[in-house]
Amino acid sequence: METAGNLGRRLGLNRRQFLAATTGMAAVAAVAAAGPLKSAARAATAGGNGVLVPPGKRGIILYTVRDAITRDPLSSNLPSGFRAVLQELSRIGYKQVEFAGYAQHRNAEGGASLESVEGARLLRTWLDDNGLEAEGNHGFIPGSWPLSQADLDRFKLHLEIANILGMGHVGTGSDPTGSAYKADWDVAAEKWNTLGELATAAGLKLYTHNHDVAYSFLLDSGPLDAQGRPTRSSGIRRLEYFLSQTDPNNVWLEMDIFWAHVAQYKYKTYTAPDGSTQTQVFNPLGVVQAQTMRFPLFHAKDGKINTGTSNGYDMVPFGTGDIDYKSFFSQMGAKGYHNPMYEQDNAPGGTANPAQSLQYAELSYNNIAKLRG
């Protein structure tokens, strides 16, 4: 069996990344030795009193407040740029953040881009100053396959940045592929298994974030179309197939709970190999319960039912919608293991209400804190 050191050298990791890898592997081994139930029980003690999201697990993805991060600090008295926004999120009570890239307004301290080793060190200082922990990033995933050298080098840079920031996870905001066809998901699984091996060697968990279409049905059977592609489904959903084809030790998922519920609303039927129409209602909670440890991160995004829209839900601040987060968080298993990140794509209020995204962040934090099982 290949050792971590040999793997690190073969993949071209530097000494710091190799040390991170061995530390991460040792931690995984320790958790395994303790047993998943004991580990989850220890993590749950931080909650107590039926708290579903312990204080140290209350997070936000910075995409929610992207307008504040990219705002010109010279033109507004509102928090602007990474440093001021991180300070405000800490004041609200958040303990975790998930990055959505490392860009801010050019007039903010540190300049327009902090996607560098130096930029990461500056960000880490601001995180530490405000008692915040970086959990992940919707960052760079190579577009090439097989990997080009340029893509490989940039991916390794993102792994290094993640380690400087103290992240446990590194990922992306996009589905592994937008295709409906099995062959393309097979390629995506091969690519992600390789990227996941690189991330694991750097002491990180690689994750992909889903949208609703990833939980639509995979085209994997039936008559072929003119391009030789299947036109019918065996009934398995795209991302469920991806889970079955990727290594659970190297590839993880971040379920966006809002978009998973949109998928439940939109994708209820499929055409079976025999041409019949089959009904199968998607169960987001059931997918997580079946393999809860593969979902270390969530997007805790709320929705209000509106069947007059194509998605079936309107996106609203956390705690003001109809998604049953009390049941979801209390029944998903491994209490205290997961890291839910509040997100709302439409939180920015534009010029009419420039403070809205941070106001929604505070409202949502308070509602997350109130959740009891």
SVG drawing of the C-alpha trace seen along z (x, -y; Angstrom):
<svg xmlns="http://www.w3.org/2000/svg" viewBox="-49 -58 58 61">
<polyline fill="none" stroke="black" stroke-width="0.4" points="0.0,0.0 1.3,-3.5 2.3,-5.6 1.1,-9.2 4.7,-10.4 5.1,-8.5 1.7,-9.8 2.6,-13.4 5.9,-13.2 4.2,-11.5 1.5,-14.3 4.1,-17.0 2.9,-18.3 5.2,-20.6 6.4,-19.7 3.7,-21.7 1.0,-20.1 2.5,-16.7 2.5,-17.4 -1.1,-18.5 -1.9,-15.3 -0.4,-13.0 -2.0,-15.1 -5.4,-14.8 -5.0,-11.0 -4.0,-10.6 -7.1,-12.5 -9.3,-10.3 -7.7,-7.2 -8.4,-8.5 -12.0,-9.1 -12.4,-5.7 -10.8,-4.0 -13.3,-5.9 -16.2,-4.8 -18.7,-7.0 -21.3,-6.9 -18.9,-8.0 -17.4,-10.7 -20.8,-12.1 -21.8,-12.0 -18.8,-14.0 -19.5,-16.6 -23.1,-16.8 -22.2,-17.8 -21.4,-21.3 -25.1,-21.8 -27.0,-20.6 -30.5,-21.6 -31.8,-20.4 -29.9,-22.9 -29.8,-21.7 -26.9,-23.9 -24.3,-24.4 -22.8,-27.9 -19.5,-26.8 -21.3,-25.3 -23.3,-28.4 -21.9,-29.5 -22.5,-31.6 -21.2,-31.4 -19.8,-34.8 -21.7,-34.7 -24.7,-35.8 -23.0,-39.1 -21.1,-39.4 -22.4,-42.9 -20.8,-44.1 -17.5,-42.4 -17.3,-43.9 -18.5,-47.4 -16.2,-50.3 -15.2,-51.3 -14.5,-54.8 -18.1,-55.3 -20.0,-53.8 -20.1,-53.8 -21.5,-50.2 -19.1,-47.3 -17.2,-46.9 -14.4,-44.4 -13.4,-41.2 -12.0,-42.7 -15.0,-44.8 -17.5,-42.2 -15.8,-39.4 -15.8,-41.7 -19.6,-42.3 -20.4,-38.6 -18.4,-37.9 -20.4,-40.6 -23.6,-39.0 -22.5,-35.7 -21.3,-33.6 -18.3,-31.3 -17.8,-29.7 -17.5,-31.2 -17.4,-29.6 -15.6,-31.6 -17.0,-32.1 -13.7,-33.1 -11.2,-35.6 -12.2,-38.8 -13.2,-42.1 -13.3,-45.8 -9.9,-47.1 -10.1,-49.9 -10.5,-47.4 -7.5,-46.5 -5.4,-43.9 -6.5,-44.9 -8.9,-43.3 -7.7,-39.7 -6.5,-37.7 -6.2,-34.5 -2.5,-34.0 -0.4,-32.8 0.1,-36.3 -3.6,-37.1 -4.5,-34.0 -2.2,-34.9 -3.9,-38.3 -7.3,-36.7 -6.2,-34.3 -5.2,-37.2 -8.6,-38.8 -10.3,-35.4 -8.3,-34.9 -8.8,-38.5 -12.6,-37.9 -12.7,-34.4 -13.9,-33.0 -13.1,-29.6 -13.0,-29.1 -14.7,-25.8 -14.6,-25.7 -14.6,-27.6 -16.5,-27.6 -13.3,-27.9 -11.3,-26.6 -12.0,-23.1 -10.0,-22.3 -11.9,-22.4 -9.5,-20.2 -9.5,-16.4 -6.9,-14.9 -5.6,-17.7 -3.4,-20.3 -0.3,-21.4 -1.7,-25.0 -5.0,-23.6 -3.1,-21.3 -0.8,-24.0 -3.7,-26.3 -5.6,-23.6 -2.6,-22.9 -2.4,-26.6 -6.0,-26.5 -5.2,-23.6 -2.3,-25.6 -4.6,-28.6 -7.2,-26.4 -4.5,-25.1 -3.3,-28.6 -6.9,-29.6 -7.3,-26.6 -10.1,-25.0 -11.2,-21.4 -12.8,-21.3 -12.3,-22.7 -14.8,-22.6 -16.9,-24.3 -20.4,-25.8 -21.1,-23.9 -22.3,-20.4 -19.6,-17.9 -21.2,-18.1 -24.4,-19.6 -25.0,-16.6 -27.9,-14.2 -25.9,-11.2 -24.3,-8.4 -21.1,-8.5 -20.4,-12.1 -21.0,-11.4 -18.6,-8.5 -15.9,-10.9 -16.8,-13.4 -16.5,-10.6 -13.1,-9.7 -11.9,-13.3 -13.3,-13.9 -11.7,-10.8 -8.3,-12.1 -8.9,-15.6 -10.2,-14.1 -7.0,-12.0 -5.0,-15.3 -7.1,-17.0 -6.9,-14.2 -3.2,-14.1 -3.2,-17.8 -5.3,-17.1 -8.6,-18.4 -12.0,-17.1 -13.0,-17.8 -16.7,-18.6 -19.2,-19.5 -22.2,-21.6 -25.5,-20.7 -28.3,-22.5 -31.7,-21.1 -30.9,-19.6 -28.2,-17.4 -31.1,-15.5 -32.9,-15.0 -32.9,-11.5 -29.9,-10.1 -30.3,-9.0 -28.7,-5.6 -30.8,-3.2 -33.4,-2.6 -33.3,-3.4 -30.3,-5.5 -30.7,-8.9 -29.0,-9.9 -25.8,-10.6 -25.8,-7.2 -26.9,-8.5 -29.5,-6.8 -33.0,-8.4 -34.5,-6.7 -33.6,-6.2 -33.3,-3.3 -34.6,-5.6 -31.3,-6.7 -30.7,-10.4 -27.6,-12.0 -25.9,-12.9 -26.9,-9.6 -25.1,-7.9 -22.1,-10.2 -22.0,-9.2 -22.0,-5.5 -19.0,-6.0 -16.8,-8.1 -14.5,-7.1 -16.2,-8.0 -12.8,-8.5 -11.9,-11.2 -15.1,-12.9 -17.8,-14.6 -20.9,-16.6 -22.5,-19.9 -26.2,-19.6 -28.0,-22.9 -31.2,-22.0 -33.2,-24.6 -32.3,-23.3 -32.8,-19.7 -36.4,-20.7 -36.8,-22.3 -35.7,-19.0 -38.3,-17.3 -40.9,-19.6 -39.7,-19.5 -38.4,-16.0 -41.0,-13.4 -41.3,-11.3 -39.1,-9.5 -39.4,-7.4 -38.3,-3.8 -36.5,-1.5 -39.8,0.1 -41.2,-3.4 -43.5,-3.6 -43.8,-6.7 -42.7,-6.1 -43.2,-8.3 -40.6,-8.7 -40.6,-11.6 -37.2,-12.7 -36.5,-12.7 -33.5,-15.0 -33.4,-13.9 -33.4,-10.3 -30.4,-10.7 -28.5,-12.3 -29.6,-9.7 -28.4,-6.9 -24.8,-8.2 -24.8,-11.1 -21.0,-11.3 -20.6,-12.1 -22.4,-15.5 -20.0,-17.4 -21.4,-20.7 -24.9,-22.1 -26.3,-25.3 -29.1,-26.2 -31.2,-28.2 -34.9,-28.6 -37.8,-28.7 -41.4,-29.7 -43.8,-27.5 -45.0,-29.2 -46.4,-26.8 -46.9,-29.6 -43.2,-29.5 -41.2,-26.9 -39.1,-26.1 -42.1,-25.8 -40.4,-27.9 -39.3,-31.6 -35.9,-32.1 -36.3,-33.8 -34.2,-34.5 -33.6,-31.4 -36.5,-30.7 -39.1,-32.6 -39.9,-29.9 -41.6,-26.5 -38.7,-24.1 -38.8,-21.9 -35.3,-22.5 -36.2,-21.3 -37.0,-17.8 -34.1,-17.8 -31.4,-18.8 -32.8,-16.6 -33.2,-13.5 -30.1,-13.6 -27.9,-11.7 -24.4,-12.3 -25.5,-15.4 -22.7,-17.9 -20.7,-16.6 -22.3,-18.8 -21.5,-22.4 -24.6,-24.3 -23.9,-27.5 -26.7,-30.1 -27.1,-31.2 -29.5,-33.4 -28.7,-34.1 -31.0,-37.1 -30.0,-38.7 -28.3,-41.7 -30.8,-44.6 -29.0,-46.7 -28.9,-50.4 -32.4,-50.6 -31.3,-48.7 -27.5,-48.3 -27.6,-47.0 -30.1,-44.2 -27.7,-41.3 -26.1,-41.8 -29.5,-42.5 -30.8,-39.2 -27.6,-37.5 -28.4,-38.7 -32.1,-37.7 -31.1,-34.3 -28.4,-33.8 -31.0,-34.4 -33.4,-31.9 -30.6,-29.3 -29.8,-29.8 -33.4,-29.3 -33.7,-25.8 -34.4,-23.2 -34.9,-19.5"/>
</svg>
